C-alpha cells in the first residue's frame, strides 16, 4: 500500500481584505454592547459629579469667555468676523472641543477598559463605538446651547442649520480616525498623550477657532492648508447661515477620513490585544 505524502506549509493568514471586512462588521454589529457601555459611563460620569451635566458646557464657555473678555477690553485686536463675536468664538471653541475629544476618545476608552480586555473576549471595536456614543451625547447638549445663543444674539434660523449636525459628525469621524492611529502607541508610551495634548493646544492658534483667517501673509497660507480649518469653518458657516467657503476641502477631508477610519480600526483591532497582553504580563 502506497503511503500518501503530505507537505505542510505555513500559510499567510494576514488577508487585509478579510480583516477589514471583519473589523467593519464587528464595529457595526457591536452597537448594543457599545450602547450599554456608553450608558453606564455617562450615568457614572454625572452621578459622581456635583455639577453634573453642567460640565459639558464649562470647557467651551470658559475658553470663549477668555477671548470675549480680551476682545472687549481691547487687549487684542481681531479681524471682523461678520457675526457677533461671542457667537463666533463660542461656536469655534465648541467645534474644537468636539474634535479634540474625538481624538482622545479611543485612547481614554481603551485605557478605562484595560481591566476587562484581559478577562473577557469581545469585539474591541465596541470600545471605539461606545466612545462615539458618549461624544454624541455630550455634543448634543453643547449644540443645544449654541442654537439657543444663535437666536439670543439675533442671528436667527437658516436652513443650513439643519446640515450643521452632519458637519459635526464629519468632525467626529476626523478626530476619531486620528485617535485610532495614536491609541496603540499612547498605551505603550504615556508621553504620547501629553505630546498630543500640547500639540492640540498649539494647533488651535493656527486654526480659525477664536479669530478669522488673516487677509494675507504666512499665517493665511498655513491656516488654509490646515485640514482642521475646513472642519471648523464649514460647521460654523452652516450653523450661522453663511456660505461655506471651504466646502470642497471639507468634502475631501471627510472622504479621506472615512477611508482611513476603517484602516485605523483595523490597526486598532490587531494591535490592542497584543499591547494589552504585553502590559498585563
N, C-alpha and C positions, 0 to 999 in steps of 0.2 A: 504494500500500500504506500503510495507516494504521499509524503507529508507536504502540507501546504505551507508555503513560505510567505510570511507577512513582514512588512517593513514598517515600523512605527517612526513617524517623524513629528517633530514639534510643529504644531500649526500656529499660524498667526491669527489669534482671536481678536486682535485690535482692529475691528472693522468700523471705521469712523462713521459711515452712513448708518449702520445699525445702532451704534452708540448714541448718535444724535437723535435718532428716532425714538429710542428707549427713554432718553433723557427728557425729550419734549413730551412724550406720553405720560411719564411719571409726574412731570410738572403739572399737567392739566388734570390728571386723574387724582392727584393728592389734594384737591381743593377742600374736601371735607375735613381731613386732618389739619390742613393749614388754617381753615376757619376756626376749628376748635382751639388750636394753639394761639391764634391771634386773639380770640375772645378771652381766653384765660389770661393772656399777658396784658390786655387792655384793662380788664377788671382789676388785676393785681396792681397795675401801674397807678390807677386813680384811687383805688381803695386805700393805698398806703400813703397817700398824699393829702395834706390838709387843704390845699388849694384846688386839688382835683383837676378837672378839665381845663381850668384857667391856665395851667402851664402850657397848653397848646398855643396860647396867644402870646405868652410872655416874650419868647425869643424874637419873633419878628417885630413886635410892638416896641420892645426896648431898643433894638437896633435902629428902627425907623425914628424913634423919638430923639436919639442922639443926633442924627443928621438933620432932622427938622429943627432942633434947637440951634445947631451950628449955623444953619442957613438963615434962620430967623434973626439971630443976633449979629449976622454979618461977619462971623468968624471965618467962613469960607464963602467964596463966590462961585455959584454954579450956573451953568448954561440954562436957558429957558427950556422947560420940559414940555410945554404945550398943554399941560393939565395941572391942577392944583398939586403942589409939591408933596404934601402929606400923602395923597393917593399914589403919586408916582413912587415915592420911596417905600411906602408900605407894601405896595404890590411887588416891587423889586425884591425886598427882603423876604417877603413871603415865598415867592417862587424860588429864591435862592436857598432858603431853609429847606424846602421840599427836595431840591436836588441834592443838597449835602446829606440830608437824612437818607435819601435813596442810596447814595454812595456808601454810607456806613451800615445800612441795614443787613446786608448779607453777613458781614463780619460780626456785628453785635448779636444777631440771632444765632449764628453758629457757636459763638462763644458761650451764650446763655444755655445752649442745648448740649454742651460738651459732655455733661454727665450721662444723658440718655443715649447719646450717639454710640457709646461703648457698650450699652446694655441691650438696646432694642434695635432691631433691624427694620427700618422704614425708609421710604424714599427721601433722600436728603433734600430733594427739590422742594419738599413741603416747608422746609425752614425758610427758603427764599420767598415762597408764595405767602407764607404767614406774615413775613415782614412787609410785603407789599400790601397785604390787607390792613395791617396796623397803620401803615403810612397813609393809605387811602382814607381811613377813618379820621386820623389827625388832620389830614389835608382838607377834608370836607368841612371841618369846623373852622379852619382858617379862611377857606374860600367863602363861607357864610359871612364871616366878619368883613371880608373885603367887599363883598356885594353890598353889605349894609353901608359901608363907608362911601362906596361909589354913589349911592343915592343921597347920602347925607351931605356930600360935597357938591352935589348938583351935576355930576357927570351924566347921570340918567342911564336908562336902558338902551342898549344897542343889540341888534340881532346877533352880532359877532360874539356877544357874551355867552351865547349858547354853545359856541365852539371852544370856549375857554377851558372846560374840563378835559377836552381831548388834548389840548396843548399841555396840560398838567400831566396827563398820562404819558405823553411823549417825554416829558422831563423826568418822570419817574423811571421810565424804561432806560433812558440815557444814563441816569445815575446808578441804577441797579446793575447795568451792564459793566460799568467801570468797577463797581464794588465786587462783582463776581471774580474779576481777574486779580484784584488785590487781596481778597479774603484768604486764600491759602497761604500767601506769603506773610500776611499780618498775623496769622495764627502761630507761625513759627517764630517770627521776629516782631516783638511788640513795638519796636521802634517805628515800624511801617505806619501804624495807626497815628502816631504822633506826627510823622512826616506828612501824612495826608491831611491831618488837621491844620498844620502850619501852611501847607501848600494851598489849601482851600481859602484860608484867611487872606493870603497874598493874592490869590487868583480873583477874589471878589473885587479888588481895586482895579483890575484891568477888564472888568465886566460891567456893563451899564446897569448896575443894581441900584445905586443911590444917586447917580448923576448920568446925564446924557453923553453920548459919544461926541468928542470934540469935532469941530468942523474941519480941522486939518491937523497935520503933524504925525509923529510916530505913534502916539497913543491911539489915534483914529485907526491907523492901519492894524495895530495889534488887536484892538477891540473887534474890528470887523472880521479878523481871521479867527478869533476865539469862538469855538463852537458853542460855548455857554451863552454867548451873546444872542445867537439866533433863538435859543430857547427862551431866554428872559424877555427879549423884545417882542417876539411873536405872541407869547402868552399875555404879556402886558397890553399889547395893541388890541388883541381880541377882547380883553376884559374892559378896556376903556373906549372901545369903538373906533380906534384908529386903523388906518390901512396898514397891514403887516408889510414892512419894508424888506424884511429878510425871510420871506416865506419860502423861497426856493432853497435857501441854505438850510432852513428849518426842516424842510422835507428831506433833504439829503442827509442831515444828521439823524433824522428819525429812521430812514431806510437803513443806514449803516448800523445804527444801534440795534434795530430789530434783527439784523443778520448776526451781529457779534454777540447778541444776548444768548442765543442758543449755543454758540461756540463757548461762551463763558460758562453757561450752565453745564456743558459737557466737561469743561476743565474743572469746575466745582465738583461735579459728580465723581470724577476719577480721583481727584486729589484729596478731598476731605476725609474719606475713610482711612487713607494711608497716613495722613497727618495726625488725625485723632488717635489712631493706634500707636503712632510713634510718641505722641505727647503723654499718653496714658501708661506707657511702658515703664 
